[in-house]
């Protein structure tokens, strides 16, 4: 994962997992703060804000605390995650009404879900770069098709593809011709080094994933433009909860799809729109027809937005092959 994404995820996970601080590890009151030498008056230095804790512990104590930290989740996760699927509207409404202490901050939850998605993809080894090869007869009739990752193309298949690309030239001095020739050159480099292209796409996909949030919030703002009781902030919180739920479904499908023979994928296809319907109708208090109409608008807008995001990712990846 990219350094920026790791930093953001680490910050989110830092608050997601809460270590229970042992009383015997807290520095005594009145002892100078190790950072600014101010006499301590509590578990935190009131001058610089540093935690007043003694970190000199045995290796076995540290190992025990690591396991404790991994097993002792922030208690809110055990109520928030079930509510995210069983009562999504209630979770969002309570947050918007100000009942925020019992909840995981929505953006932190969104970050953790993104981490889960990319980890699931790395565990399953699914490639972002997929190639389709088509076999035809002498009359041009398709005999068979094959889908495989680009890095697994045989040398003969790569050579054939490069031979076709070398014959493609764009004449003229206009911008379209320059763009076409630029694309052809980059694709040839991709065929020479598909593993590098995969790495570039993976790095940038983590950054482009954040674009789904403003896209979803913007579409909701457009869909509910006549609703005066809701603001962009409300739509953003709704989007964070909704995207987190869909993201967890996707991560589960990535991890379990192979052993459930596609059942988790079917559950996701059905569950995602059902979840959105229940979530939207509960939060915005819309009618059945009004909810379905707005869902259609969101579906069309999301398709267009996702297409632009994917195109932007591909162009960015191709541009990275020229460095």
ABEGO torsion letter per residue (X at the ends): XBAAAAAAAAAAAAAABBBBBBAAABBBBGBBBAAAGBBBABABBAAAGBBBBBABBBAAAAAAAAAAAAABBBAAAAAAAAAAAABAAAAAAAAAAGBAAABBBAAAAAAAAAAAAAAAAAAAGBBABBBBBBBBBAAGBBABBBBBBAAABBAAAAAAAAAAAAABBBBEABAAAAAAAAAAAAAAAAAABAAAAAAAAAAAAAAAAAAAAAAAAAAAAAAAAABAABBAAAAAAAAAAAAAAAAAAAAAAAAAAAAAGGAAAAAAAAAAAAAAAAAAAAAAGBBAAAAAAAAAAAAAAAAAAAAAAAAAAAAAAAAAAAX
